[in-house]
Amino acid sequence: MLNRAARRLPTWVIYVLGALPGPWAFYQGLTGGLGVEPISALEHALGLYALQFLIAGLAISPLRRFAGINLIRFRRALGLLAFYYVTLHLLVWLLLDVQVLARVWADIIKRPYISIGMVAFLLLLPLALTSNSLSIRKLGPRWRSLHRAVYVAVLLASVHFVMVRKGLQLEPLIYLGLVGVLLLLRLAPRRRVRVA
C-alpha cells in the first residue's frame, strides 16, 4: 500500500515541501522567532535540515532491502534538498556569522569541526552537480562510484554536528548512531525482498 502511494506521489511535491523550512527559518530569524542568537540558531537549523535529508536519502536502500518499501524515485530529490540546506548553512556562516572573508580560511584551518564540515560540503558538491540524467548517461558506471562519496559526506556531517555541540550531548550522538547503523546495514548480506 505504501509503495502504491509513493508511486502516485509526484516528485515535485517532495522538492516543494522539503524546501519550505528554509524560508520559514529565515522568516523566524527576521521576526525574532529564533531567540537571542538568531544567526547561530539559523545556522543550526539549516545544518540540521541538511543532515536529516542526508540521512533520509541514506535510509532509502535499507528500507527497500529489508522492509520492501520502495522510495528510490525520491532519492535524488532528498539528496538535492540536503545540498540546498548545506549551501544555505554555509552561506549563513560566511555572510552573517563570519562576515570578514579574510577570517574564513583562518577558521577552516583553526577549527577542526569547520574543517570537517567543509570537507563534507566539497564531497557533496560534485554529487549535486551530477544529480541529473545527462550526467548518469555520460559517466556510466563511474557515476555510481562517484556518488558513493555520500557515505563519507554524511558520516563527516554527523561528526561535524557532534563537534559543534561541545561536550557529549544526546541529540548529535543519536544522529551519529543512526548514520552508523544505516552504513552498517549496507554491509549486511543481501537477501531478496519482494517489493509490492
Order of alpha helices (4+ residues) and beta strands (2+ residues): alpha-alpha-alpha-alpha-alpha-alpha-alpha-alpha-alpha-alpha-alpha
